[in-house]
Amino acid sequence: MSFAMTKSFVNIERPWSKGLTLAASIALALLGGCSDDASPSADDEVGETDTETTETSETETETGESSDSTESTDSTESTDSTESTDAEESSEESTDTGEDEGLSCAYVSECVEDCAGDQACADACAMEGSALALEEYAALEDCAIECLGDEACILTTCVDLIVDCYTGELTCSESIDCAGMCAGDAQCAEECFATATALGQIQADNLEQCFSDSDCPPNDLPCIEQECGGPLGDCTSGTADEAHCVFITDCFGLCEGEPLCQSYCLAAGSELGSSEAEALIECAIDQGCQDEACLMMACGESFDACVSGEASCTETFACTEACEDSNQCEESCFYDASFAAQSQYQDVIDCAVANACADEACVQANCGGELAACGF
């Protein structure tokens, strides 16, 4: 595949990232680094292989001494048949997975940029990309060409294609696990982050920022849990892998009108969350709303859909208890409750705080009325 453009269409910086090595830095903080010493050594692997080879050789020798020519012929035919079958299966597996092999669109884009106009270099970059990566890059390149390379046009017209190119399917936790297996390979770690979802990248950046702001040494998990429990839970618990409408609109509001940032926020949501957020944002823009009071008055229906649901108070407590220390998950649980349930839930929480309750027994002893109103 030949690329007409031999340099990147625009110097893109993801709104929440300081670079593609975020996942690697988080893995370093959580795991204490991923040095070669942490992985099985080449000598160990060779040693194990040599032992197995010796044992196999001894077995084959003994078998060869006890076998007659007929058995040898049968064995040869059997081996040929088995090898043929294995080869066919291997070929089929290779065909099935071939389309998924290769590096991401983000890698192809940055690789082409580094080529500085060298067409052969750009073609080599393309050869390393997966089929999906090349499809995403080609779509983005076409959009950039229509914009005549104008950065302002690209960052307005092509934002969704940019997000498609610079995100993937990995969750925040999966991207960190991925980087943790890279053994210090920067390109590998970059790929791990580039193939995370928009939300995964946002969560990874929030977590990395918390690490930077804390005084926790690498691999000190108790300190990390103490200082960064919320962002850590958001990333690693598995309970916050899709963003709620409220998260999206809060995220959108921090973008200060920057289209790429806004597109990342919308891409981070669940299908329902993004749909509700888009409706509320569109209404807010149409009505010129700058605060919550305006939203409640001018966009009541879409506002209510975003910040409330149908869950009862008891269902909300059950939901938050399953969040495993994820603040984002707990927020989603709260806003999925009806307005009445939200009020009842908050009354129980306020009572527990007022009585300095540290366990359920204390809450039951001091907040009976609030618990009854909730439905317990």
Secondary structure, DSSP 8 states (H G I E B T S, - for coil): ---S--S-SS----TT-SSTTHHHHHHHHHHS---GGGS--HHHHHHHHHHHHHHHHHHHHHHHHH--HHHHHHHHHHHHHHHHHHHHHHHHHHHHHGGG-SB-HHHHHHHHHHTTT-HHHHHHHHHHB-HHHHHHHHHHHHHHHHTTT-HHHHHHHSHHHHHHHT--SB-HHHHHHHHHTSTT-HHHHHHHHHTB-HHHHHHHHHHHHHHHHS---TT-HHHHHHHHHHHHHHHHSSS-SSB-HHHHHHHHHTTTT-HHHHHHHHHTB-HHHHHHHHHHHHHHHHHT--SHHHHHHHSHHHHHHHH--SB-HHHHHHHHHTSTT-HHHHHHHHHTB-HHHHHHHHHHHHHHHHTT--SHHHHHHH-HHHHHHHT-
